Amino acid sequence: VQLQASGGGLVQPGESRRLSCTTSGLNYYAIGWFRQAPGKEREWVSCIRSNDGTSYYAESVKGRFTISRDKEKNIAYLQMNNLKSEDTAVYYCAGVGPATYYSARLLQTDRSYDYWGRGTLVTVSS
């Protein structure tokens, strides 16, 4: 199983960025996005079940971020709009399966995930 996050970079406040998480070896999985800002603990951002596309969001990103997945390409996306300085962090994608085994609450917990990709840095600054 492999996951790889990409798409990070430097963006200005208010701009958008799309992160990608390329996966291999996962079936009927859930993908979670987490982030870790400098000096802070890792926090959950969003997650999606691959089987039916059900998605969940942290309150801090609800309405600004959208998670999606392309089942054929085995890629999950995190579209981030109206970025703020507080969104600056290293973003990680993680996978676990089968998605139906995990409640929404468990999918918001990093310890539920078995597989992690390397992070991608998003810096929001003018």
C-alpha positions, 0 to 999 in steps of 0.5 A, a space after each residue: 500500500 502506498 499513498 503520496 500527497 502532492 500539490 503543496 506550495 506557497 499561496 496568498 491569502 484568499 487563493 485556492 490550492 488543490 492537493 492530490 493523494 495518489 494511492 495504490 493497493 487500497 480497496 474499499 478504503 477511506 482517505 483522510 487528510 490531516 495537517 500539522 502546523 509548526 509547533 502544533 499537534 497534527 489535526 484532522 481536516 477531512 475524510 471520504 469513504 471511497 465506496 459512497 463518497 460520504 465526506 466529513 470536514 473539520 469545522 475550521 475548514 467547512 465551507 472552504 475545503 472540498 474532498 473528493 475521489 476519483 475511484 478509477 484513478 485511485 486519487 483523492 483530492 482536497 480542494 482548498 479555497 479562500 485559504 487563510 494564514 492559519 491553514 499553513 501546515 504540512 498536509 498528510 493523506 492517510 488511508 484505512 480500509 474497509 471504510 464501512 468498518 469505521 464510524 465517522 468519529 473513528 475516521 476523524 482520528 489519526 490512530 485509525 489510519 494504517 497507511 500514511 503518505 509523506 506530507 506536502 507543505 502548504 504555506 499561506 502568506 502574502 
